[in-house]
Amino acid sequence: MTAVEPGERHHAAASIGDRRGLTEPRGEGNAVLLGLAGGAYDVLTGSGLRLVFAVAFIAGCALAALLVHTEDLLAAVIMPPLVYLLLAFIGAVVERRGQTGSFFAQQTLEMANSLILDAPVLLIATGLALIIAGVRALLGRRRRTA
């Protein structure tokens, strides 16, 4: 068994996060987990994704944009719609239990419904991630030029 050199230990930790922040997969993973928690609460206590999901999803996307490495800021802005679609799909699958009919038709209807009715949640999360990433990028650029 060989000893791990200090540089190797830092490199291994960089796959999750380091002193620069979180890696993009970890940042978005946190957004997914927060959204799943909020969505699970909403689905278990009523019908559809509601307020708890919206707050958790927006907070997860904002935290991802706030905590990821600066080189991952663009991905933090692009990921909220993809994360939202994933979470809406999972919510629709969980709610579909016991229903009859075509799975594909039902999922298509549920996804369209989520995108139309919950568009403000998606727009707020994406806009907030864009603002946070933009401010971080500007501050990082100023530090480099100073």
C-alpha positions as CSV (number, residue, x, y, z in Angstrom):
1,M,0.0,0.0,0.0
2,T,1.4,3.4,-1.0
3,A,1.1,6.6,0.9
4,V,-1.0,9.3,-0.8
5,E,1.1,12.4,-1.5
6,P,-0.4,15.8,-0.3
7,G,-0.9,16.9,-4.0
8,E,-2.8,13.7,-4.8
9,R,-5.0,14.1,-1.8
10,H,-5.9,17.6,-2.9
11,H,-6.6,16.3,-6.5
12,A,-8.9,13.6,-5.2
13,A,-10.9,16.1,-3.1
14,A,-11.2,18.4,-6.2
15,S,-13.6,16.0,-7.8
16,I,-16.2,17.0,-5.2
17,G,-15.1,20.4,-4.1
18,D,-12.1,22.3,-2.9
19,R,-11.3,25.7,-1.5
20,R,-12.4,27.3,-4.8
21,G,-15.9,25.9,-4.3
22,L,-17.9,23.0,-5.6
23,T,-17.5,21.2,-9.0
24,E,-20.4,21.7,-11.4
25,P,-21.8,18.1,-10.9
26,R,-21.7,18.5,-7.2
27,G,-23.4,22.0,-7.4
28,E,-26.2,20.7,-9.6
29,G,-26.4,17.5,-7.6
30,N,-27.2,19.7,-4.6
31,A,-29.9,21.5,-6.6
32,V,-31.4,18.2,-7.7
33,L,-31.4,16.9,-4.1
34,L,-33.1,20.1,-2.7
35,G,-35.6,20.0,-5.5
36,L,-36.3,16.3,-4.9
37,A,-36.8,17.0,-1.2
38,G,-39.2,19.8,-1.9
39,G,-41.0,17.8,-4.6
40,A,-41.3,14.8,-2.4
41,Y,-43.0,16.9,0.3
42,D,-45.4,18.5,-2.2
43,V,-46.3,15.2,-3.9
44,L,-46.8,13.3,-0.6
45,T,-49.0,16.1,0.9
46,G,-51.1,17.0,-2.1
47,S,-51.3,17.1,-5.9
48,G,-48.4,18.3,-8.0
49,L,-45.3,20.3,-7.4
50,R,-46.2,23.4,-5.3
51,L,-44.6,26.0,-3.1
52,V,-42.2,23.8,-1.2
53,F,-40.8,22.5,-4.4
54,A,-40.6,26.0,-5.9
55,V,-38.6,27.4,-3.0
56,A,-36.3,24.4,-2.7
57,F,-35.6,24.4,-6.5
58,I,-34.9,28.1,-6.7
59,A,-32.7,27.9,-3.6
60,G,-30.8,24.9,-5.0
61,C,-30.2,26.6,-8.3
62,A,-29.1,29.8,-6.6
63,L,-26.7,27.9,-4.3
64,A,-25.2,26.0,-7.2
65,A,-24.5,29.3,-9.0
66,L,-23.1,30.8,-5.8
67,L,-20.8,27.8,-4.8
68,V,-19.4,26.4,-8.1
69,H,-16.0,27.0,-9.4
70,T,-15.8,30.2,-11.5
71,E,-15.0,28.2,-14.6
72,D,-18.3,26.4,-14.1
73,L,-20.5,29.5,-14.0
74,L,-21.9,29.0,-17.5
75,A,-23.0,25.5,-16.7
76,A,-24.7,26.7,-13.5
77,V,-26.9,29.0,-15.7
78,I,-27.6,26.3,-18.3
79,M,-28.5,23.5,-15.9
80,P,-31.7,24.8,-14.1
81,P,-34.0,24.0,-17.0
82,L,-32.5,20.6,-17.4
83,V,-32.8,19.9,-13.6
84,Y,-36.3,21.2,-13.7
85,L,-37.4,18.9,-16.5
86,L,-35.8,15.9,-14.6
87,L,-37.6,16.8,-11.4
88,A,-40.9,17.4,-13.1
89,F,-40.6,14.0,-14.8
90,I,-39.9,12.3,-11.5
91,G,-42.8,14.1,-9.9
92,A,-45.1,13.1,-12.7
93,V,-44.0,9.4,-12.6
94,V,-44.6,9.3,-8.8
95,E,-48.0,10.9,-9.1
96,R,-49.0,8.6,-12.0
97,R,-49.2,5.5,-9.7
98,G,-52.5,3.7,-10.2
99,Q,-53.5,5.6,-13.4
100,T,-54.4,3.9,-16.6
101,G,-53.5,4.9,-20.2
102,S,-50.4,5.4,-22.2
103,F,-47.3,6.2,-20.2
104,F,-45.9,8.3,-23.0
105,A,-49.1,10.3,-23.5
106,Q,-49.5,10.9,-19.8
107,Q,-45.8,12.0,-19.3
108,T,-46.0,14.3,-22.3
109,L,-49.2,15.9,-20.9
110,E,-47.6,16.2,-17.4
111,M,-44.4,17.8,-18.7
112,A,-46.3,20.3,-20.8
113,N,-48.5,21.1,-17.8
114,S,-45.5,21.6,-15.6
115,L,-43.7,23.8,-18.1
116,I,-46.8,26.0,-18.7
117,L,-48.1,26.3,-15.2
118,D,-44.8,26.4,-13.4
119,A,-42.9,28.5,-15.9
120,P,-42.4,31.3,-13.3
121,V,-40.5,28.9,-11.0
122,L,-38.2,27.9,-13.8
123,L,-37.7,31.5,-15.0
124,I,-37.0,32.8,-11.5
125,A,-34.5,30.0,-10.8
126,T,-32.7,30.5,-14.1
127,G,-32.7,34.3,-13.8
128,L,-31.4,34.2,-10.3
129,A,-28.6,31.7,-11.3
130,L,-27.8,34.1,-14.2
131,I,-27.6,37.1,-12.0
132,I,-25.5,35.4,-9.4
133,A,-23.1,33.9,-12.0
134,G,-22.9,37.3,-13.8
135,V,-21.9,39.1,-10.5
136,R,-19.4,36.4,-9.7
137,A,-17.9,36.6,-13.1
138,L,-17.6,40.4,-13.0
139,L,-16.0,40.3,-9.5
140,G,-13.6,37.6,-10.6
141,R,-12.6,39.6,-13.7
142,R,-12.0,42.7,-11.5
143,R,-9.8,40.8,-9.1
144,R,-7.7,39.5,-12.0
145,T,-7.2,42.9,-13.5
146,A,-6.5,44.6,-10.2
